[in-house]
Amino acid sequence: MYFIDKWGEKPNKKRRSVAAIEIKGKAEPEGKIRIMKLPKQKVVSVSFDPNKVSSDLVYHGLESWLESGAYKQTARSRELYNDNPWTSAEAYANCEVQVPIKRK
């Protein structure tokens, strides 16, 4: 999942996002489905289980780390799962948040 709106711009339930899947091989857009290629980026990442740690805590922690450190955010954050988090408890329990960064 790739967030379009920045953290804090809108309430969580109103933030816009894009769901994405990895495609191996050639793919063509169809209907409302678009093909995007994410550029190679340096990221800071945190893996966690949302059943045990609040995602709000993770995002606030990343935001604080960026504000106090030598890096700044260069693009919207994204969540990665190794399967469908809505149908797989194991996938949901292994969330990875990535924030693209560069040196200040």
LINWO-V814264 format. One record per residue. SS is DSSP state (H for helix, E for strand, - for the rest). PHI is phi as a letter, one per 40 degrees, with the letter a starting at -180 (none if undefined). D_LAST is the distance of its C-alpha to the last C-alpha in Angstrom with 1 decimal. Layout:
BEGIN
SS_PHI_D_LAST / SS_PHI_D_LAST
END
This chain:
BEGIN
-_none_26.0 / E_b_23.1 / E_c_22.3 / -_c_22.4 / -_c_21.9 / -_c_18.7 / -_d_19.4 / -_g_21.3 / -_c_22.2 / -_b_25.7 / -_d_27.8 / H_d_27.4 / H_c_30.8 / H_b_30.0 / -_c_26.6 / -_c_27.1 / E_a_26.4 / E_b_27.5 / -_c_29.4 / -_b_29.0 / -_b_30.9 / -_c_30.5 / -_b_32.9 / -_b_34.3 / -_h_36.2 / -_c_36.6 / -_b_36.5 / -_b_37.4 / -_c_36.5 / E_a_39.5 / -_g_40.1 / -_c_37.1 / E_c_35.5 / -_b_32.6 / -_b_31.0 / -_b_27.2 / -_b_25.3 / -_c_22.0 / -_c_19.7 / -_c_18.6 / -_a_15.2 / -_c_13.2 / E_b_13.9 / E_b_14.1 / E_b_17.8 / E_b_20.5 / E_b_24.2 / E_a_26.7 / -_b_30.2 / -_c_30.3 / -_c_33.8 / -_b_32.6 / -_b_29.1 / -_c_28.3 / H_c_25.7 / H_d_24.7 / H_c_23.9 / H_c_21.8 / H_c_19.7 / H_c_19.4 / H_c_18.4 / H_c_15.6 / H_c_14.4 / H_c_14.7 / H_c_12.9 / H_c_9.8 / H_c_10.3 / H_b_10.9 / -_b_8.6 / -_c_5.7 / E_b_5.1 / E_b_5.8 / E_c_9.2 / -_b_10.2 / -_a_13.9 / -_c_16.6 / -_c_17.6 / E_a_20.8 / E_b_23.6 / E_b_25.5 / -_b_29.1 / -_c_31.4 / -_a_34.2 / -_c_35.2 / -_c_34.0 / -_c_36.7 / -_b_39.5 / -_b_38.3 / H_c_37.9 / H_c_36.4 / H_c_33.7 / H_c_32.9 / -_c_32.8 / -_b_30.1 / E_c_27.3 / E_b_23.8 / E_b_20.9 / E_b_17.9 / E_b_14.6 / E_c_12.7 / E_b_9.1 / E_a_6.4 / E_c_3.8 / -_c_0.0
END
